[in-house]
Amino acid sequence: MAHKAGFVNILGKPNVGKSTLMNALVGEKLSIITSKAQTTRHRIMGIVNSDDFQIVYSDTPGILDPHYKLHESMMKNVESAMLDADVFIYICEAGEKAASNNIIDKLKRTEVPVLFLINKIDLSDQPAVEEKMKQWQEILPKAEIIPISALLPFNLEKVLDNIIIHLPESPPFFPKDELSDKTMRFFVSEIIREKILTGYQKEVPYSAEVVVEEYKEDDKITRIRALIFVARESQKAIILGHQGNAIKKVGTNARTDIEEFLDKKVYLELFVKVSKDWRNNERQLKRFGYE
């Protein structure tokens, strides 16, 4: 049997379950998951290997109308995912109205196989899901429509089977022992940012970015120094909290998850800095790893 390999790019609106789906398909928590929109900012690859195939999944930011240069960079990640896919996955919620958007219109015209996943069917009923499948099939007649629950998970075996069918014959693109194209520093920064997203309200989580400034591995412990950047002094005060209690909680929760991810003891230091209006500052965005 010839070896298969290809890029499977996951698209969809914010909060429809793209990151939950990729983590479930990869079997590792690579993308952070919160109930807030715009949680995923980068294009994150997760790699699944077997003797006969290699699947390179890409989790992409949710499709949105840009309000900052940061958003423009996020949407460039979506646009790049439209160019190099061997299989597209478009995911929507069961309760989402069946209607075209810019990405759907591009998927109508593509010759690349499209798997259209209706997620969160556990929150709906069978007649409603069947009607939604019919509506989406009319919009995307060439797509394979599959109802799923990424969280439970349900029907993901069918998704995987369809992916493997459509993968082209190819040698692997990455070494077989790799899990992602991202570095440990990246995953550490994302774990910290997840705790900020879940620990603060309103605009503060969206105005925060995390940079791992120092990452040193010893035999028994990994020492990490990370900077949390915010856009205003008032946001810095909120991140720190009264007598530093808020940032201590972020640090404790993040350290627990980082230790689980690395399977090693971690010493974590967090500091907060203000970088005014960084979401519209191209130099700072490049420093933070955005195109």
Backbone torsions as a table, in degrees:
resi	resn	phi	psi	omega
1	MET	NA	129.0	-179.2
2	ALA	-69.8	146.2	178.6
3	HIS	-74.8	139.8	177.8
4	LYS	-114.5	148.0	176.6
5	ALA	-157.7	146.2	178.9
6	GLY	-176.3	171.3	-177.8
7	PHE	-101.9	125.9	-179.6
8	VAL	-116.0	108.7	-171.5
9	ASN	-103.9	127.4	-173.0
10	ILE	-99.7	122.9	-176.3
11	LEU	-123.3	160.3	176.3
12	GLY	156.4	172.7	178.8
13	LYS	-73.0	168.0	177.4
14	PRO	-60.4	144.4	170.3
15	ASN	66.8	23.6	178.1
16	VAL	-93.3	-8.3	177.4
17	GLY	111.6	19.6	-178.9
18	LYS	-61.3	-47.4	-177.7
19	SER	-68.3	-39.8	177.0
20	THR	-60.7	-41.4	179.5
21	LEU	-63.4	-49.5	-177.3
22	MET	-63.3	-43.3	178.7
23	ASN	-59.0	-39.5	179.7
24	ALA	-68.2	-40.7	-179.4
25	LEU	-69.9	-35.1	-178.9
26	VAL	-82.2	-30.4	-177.8
27	GLY	86.4	12.5	177.3
28	GLU	-141.6	151.7	175.8
29	LYS	-84.9	95.2	178.8
30	LEU	-99.9	-34.4	179.0
31	SER	-105.0	135.5	178.6
32	ILE	-72.7	150.7	-174.9
33	ILE	-130.8	122.3	171.5
34	THR	-140.0	173.5	178.9
35	SER	-82.3	-2.7	-177.5
36	LYS	-89.6	144.3	174.6
37	ALA	-68.0	161.0	176.9
38	GLN	64.1	24.8	177.8
39	THR	-63.9	-46.4	178.7
40	THR	-85.4	122.4	-179.4
41	ARG	-109.4	-25.4	-176.5
42	HIS	-111.4	165.9	169.3
43	ARG	-87.4	115.9	-173.4
44	ILE	-113.1	126.0	-179.7
45	MET	-98.9	135.6	172.8
46	GLY	-122.8	133.1	-170.7
47	ILE	-112.5	128.4	177.1
48	VAL	-116.7	128.6	-176.1
49	ASN	-121.6	145.6	164.5
50	SER	-139.5	-179.7	178.0
51	ASP	-62.9	-29.7	-171.5
52	ASP	-104.3	-12.7	-177.2
53	PHE	-153.3	162.5	169.6
54	GLN	-135.3	122.2	177.3
55	ILE	-109.0	125.7	177.6
56	VAL	-108.2	100.0	179.1
57	TYR	-82.5	146.3	172.4
58	SER	-124.2	118.8	170.3
59	ASP	-88.9	129.0	-176.0
60	THR	-118.2	158.9	175.9
61	PRO	-60.5	152.5	176.2
62	GLY	-65.3	144.5	-177.0
63	ILE	-70.4	125.1	-178.4
64	LEU	-148.7	167.4	173.6
65	ASP	-88.3	120.5	-174.2
66	PRO	-65.2	137.0	172.8
67	HIS	-117.0	-15.7	178.9
68	TYR	-133.5	164.6	173.2
69	LYS	-62.0	-29.9	174.3
70	LEU	-57.6	-45.9	179.1
71	HIS	-63.2	-37.8	178.7
72	GLU	-61.5	-41.4	177.5
73	SER	-64.5	-41.3	178.6
74	MET	-60.5	-41.6	-179.3
75	MET	-72.3	-24.3	172.8
76	LYS	-64.7	-33.4	176.0
77	ASN	-64.4	-37.0	177.2
78	VAL	-67.4	-44.2	-179.6
79	GLU	-62.1	-40.1	179.7
80	SER	-66.3	-32.6	178.1
81	ALA	-67.8	-21.2	177.8
82	MET	-76.8	-13.1	-171.8
83	LEU	-98.4	-24.7	-169.6
84	ASP	-123.2	19.4	-176.7
85	ALA	-82.8	141.8	166.9
86	ASP	-94.9	-24.4	173.4
87	VAL	-144.9	134.3	173.3
88	PHE	-98.4	137.6	165.2
89	ILE	-114.7	121.9	171.5
90	TYR	-111.9	128.0	-175.5
91	ILE	-119.2	135.5	175.9
92	CYS	-134.1	169.0	175.7
93	GLU	-87.2	154.7	179.5
94	ALA	-60.4	-32.1	-178.4
95	GLY	-88.8	1.9	-177.5
96	GLU	-76.0	138.2	178.4
97	LYS	-64.8	134.0	178.3
98	ALA	-76.4	105.0	-177.7
99	ALA	-156.4	151.8	-179.3
100	SER	-74.5	153.1	166.1
101	ASN	-140.2	-174.4	-175.2
102	ASN	-59.4	-42.2	-179.4
103	ILE	-70.3	-42.6	178.0
104	ILE	-58.3	-41.7	179.4
105	ASP	-61.5	-38.1	177.8
106	LYS	-68.9	-37.2	179.5
107	LEU	-67.8	-29.1	176.1
108	LYS	-61.8	-33.9	-173.1
109	ARG	-94.4	-12.1	-174.5
110	THR	-75.1	152.2	172.7
111	GLU	-95.0	-4.3	178.7
112	VAL	-76.1	138.3	178.3
113	PRO	-58.0	139.5	-178.9
114	VAL	-121.8	124.6	169.7
115	LEU	-103.3	118.1	-178.5
116	PHE	-103.9	114.0	-173.8
117	LEU	-105.2	125.6	174.3
118	ILE	-97.2	106.8	-171.6
119	ASN	-93.4	166.2	176.5
120	LYS	62.6	37.4	-179.5
121	ILE	-69.2	-15.5	175.6
122	ASP	-67.2	-14.8	178.0
123	LEU	-97.5	6.6	-179.2
124	SER	-128.5	-172.7	176.0
125	ASP	-121.1	163.6	-171.9
126	GLN	-60.7	-45.8	178.8
127	PRO	-59.7	-39.3	180.0
128	ALA	-66.9	-40.8	178.9
129	VAL	-65.4	-42.7	179.2
130	GLU	-62.8	-38.8	177.4
131	GLU	-66.3	-40.0	179.0
132	LYS	-65.6	-39.1	177.2
133	MET	-60.3	-41.7	179.3
134	LYS	-63.5	-43.0	-179.2
135	GLN	-64.2	-44.2	-179.1
136	TRP	-69.5	-33.4	179.1
137	GLN	-65.0	-32.5	176.3
138	GLU	-68.0	-34.7	179.7
139	ILE	-76.5	-39.4	-178.7
140	LEU	-125.0	77.2	-173.3
141	PRO	-63.7	-24.5	-178.2
142	LYS	-89.4	-8.6	-175.8
143	ALA	-80.8	153.1	170.9
144	GLU	-90.1	114.6	-178.0
145	ILE	-92.2	122.8	-176.8
146	ILE	-131.2	121.3	173.9
147	PRO	-79.4	135.3	-177.2
148	ILE	-142.5	168.1	160.2
149	SER	-129.8	108.6	-179.1
150	ALA	-68.4	-27.3	-175.7
151	LEU	-78.6	-37.8	-171.4
152	LEU	-65.2	-43.8	-14.4
153	PRO	-86.8	158.0	179.6
154	PHE	-136.8	131.8	173.6
155	ASN	72.5	13.8	179.7
156	LEU	-73.3	-23.5	174.8
157	GLU	-62.5	-38.3	178.4
158	LYS	-66.3	-38.2	176.9
159	VAL	-61.5	-48.4	-179.6
160	LEU	-61.0	-43.9	179.4
161	ASP	-58.8	-42.4	179.4
162	ASN	-67.4	-37.2	177.6
163	ILE	-61.5	-48.7	-176.8
164	ILE	-61.7	-38.1	177.6
165	ILE	-57.8	-40.4	-173.2
166	HIS	-90.3	-8.6	179.8
167	LEU	-64.7	137.7	175.7
168	PRO	-77.2	155.9	173.0
169	GLU	-68.4	127.3	-176.2
170	SER	-169.0	149.9	168.9
171	PRO	-69.5	164.4	179.8
172	PRO	-64.5	149.5	178.7
173	PHE	-88.9	-23.9	-178.2
174	PHE	-129.4	157.0	173.2
175	PRO	-53.7	145.1	-172.1
176	LYS	-68.3	-14.5	179.7
177	ASP	-96.5	4.5	179.6
178	GLU	-87.3	144.7	-179.5
179	LEU	-105.5	-27.0	-177.7
180	SER	-158.0	165.4	174.4
181	ASP	-88.0	-5.4	-177.3
182	LYS	-91.7	156.7	-179.2
183	THR	-87.1	166.6	175.0
184	MET	-61.3	-36.6	177.3
185	ARG	-57.9	-41.2	179.8
186	PHE	-62.0	-48.2	-177.0
187	PHE	-65.6	-35.9	176.1
188	VAL	-62.8	-45.4	179.8
189	SER	-63.0	-36.4	179.5
190	GLU	-70.1	-36.5	176.9
191	ILE	-63.8	-42.4	178.0
192	ILE	-64.0	-43.1	-179.5
193	ARG	-64.9	-34.5	176.3
194	GLU	-59.8	-40.8	-179.9
195	LYS	-68.4	-29.7	175.0
196	ILE	-70.9	-42.2	178.8
197	LEU	-60.6	-39.4	-177.4
198	THR	-86.8	-17.9	-173.7
199	GLY	-98.3	-11.8	-177.0
200	TYR	-130.8	161.4	-175.2
201	GLN	-114.4	173.4	173.5
202	LYS	58.8	-132.8	-170.8
203	GLU	-82.4	-20.7	-171.2
204	VAL	-54.7	-49.4	-179.0
205	PRO	-60.7	-33.6	-178.2
206	TYR	-77.1	-17.9	-180.0
207	SER	-95.2	4.0	-176.1
208	ALA	-105.4	141.7	172.7
209	GLU	-136.8	146.9	-175.5
210	VAL	-117.9	132.6	175.6
211	VAL	-124.9	125.4	175.2
212	VAL	-83.0	108.7	-174.9
213	GLU	-84.4	-30.8	-177.8
214	GLU	-141.4	134.2	-179.3
215	TYR	-143.8	104.0	-176.4
216	LYS	-122.7	125.7	179.5
217	GLU	-103.5	122.9	170.1
218	ASP	-107.6	179.5	-179.3
219	ASP	-61.6	-38.3	-172.4
220	LYS	-109.1	-16.6	-173.8
221	ILE	-150.9	147.6	172.8
222	THR	-107.9	125.3	-178.1
223	ARG	-101.8	125.1	-174.9
224	ILE	-127.7	132.5	174.0
225	ARG	-120.7	121.1	-176.0
226	ALA	-126.0	144.3	176.6
227	LEU	-107.1	132.2	173.1
228	ILE	-103.1	115.8	178.7
229	PHE	-95.9	136.4	174.1
230	VAL	-128.7	169.3	-172.1
231	ALA	-90.0	-21.0	-175.6
232	ARG	-141.7	156.9	178.2
233	GLU	-60.4	-38.5	-179.4
234	SER	-62.2	-34.1	178.0
235	GLN	-71.2	-34.7	176.2
236	LYS	-60.2	-44.0	179.8
237	ALA	-62.3	-37.9	179.5
238	ILE	-68.7	-43.3	179.0
239	ILE	-59.9	-43.0	-179.6
240	LEU	-69.0	-44.0	-177.8
241	GLY	76.3	174.7	-178.7
242	HIS	-63.7	121.8	-179.5
243	GLN	55.3	27.3	177.2
244	GLY	75.7	13.9	-175.3
245	ASN	-66.7	-36.2	-176.3
246	ALA	-67.7	-45.6	-178.6
247	ILE	-70.8	-29.1	175.0
248	LYS	-62.2	-40.4	179.0
249	LYS	-65.5	-42.7	176.2
250	VAL	-58.2	-46.2	-178.7
251	GLY	-62.5	-43.3	179.8
252	THR	-63.6	-47.4	-179.1
253	ASN	-65.9	-40.6	-179.9
254	ALA	-67.0	-43.1	-179.0
255	ARG	-60.0	-39.8	178.6
256	THR	-59.4	-45.9	-178.9
257	ASP	-71.0	-36.9	179.6
258	ILE	-65.7	-40.9	178.0
259	GLU	-62.4	-38.6	177.6
260	GLU	-66.8	-40.6	-179.1
261	PHE	-67.0	-41.2	-176.8
262	LEU	-88.9	-16.0	-174.3
263	ASP	56.5	49.5	-175.0
264	LYS	-162.5	152.1	175.8
265	LYS	-65.6	144.3	-176.5
266	VAL	-131.8	136.5	168.8
267	TYR	-109.4	116.3	-172.5
268	LEU	-117.6	126.8	173.2
269	GLU	-114.6	133.9	178.6
270	LEU	-120.7	137.6	176.6
271	PHE	-132.8	151.5	-177.7
272	VAL	-117.2	131.3	177.1
273	LYS	-130.2	153.9	177.1
274	VAL	-100.3	126.9	171.7
275	SER	-125.8	97.0	-168.9
276	LYS	-57.1	128.1	175.0
277	ASP	52.8	40.9	-175.2
278	TRP	-62.3	-24.9	-177.8
279	ARG	-68.9	-14.8	176.5
280	ASN	-115.4	12.9	-177.5
281	ASN	-105.9	108.2	-174.4
282	GLU	-62.1	-37.9	179.5
283	ARG	-63.2	-45.6	179.3
284	GLN	-66.7	-39.4	178.8
285	LEU	-60.0	-40.2	178.1
286	LYS	-65.8	-38.5	177.4
287	ARG	-61.7	-35.4	-178.3
288	PHE	-84.4	3.0	174.1
289	GLY	93.1	15.0	177.3
290	TYR	-96.4	147.7	-179.8
291	GLU	-75.7	NA	NA
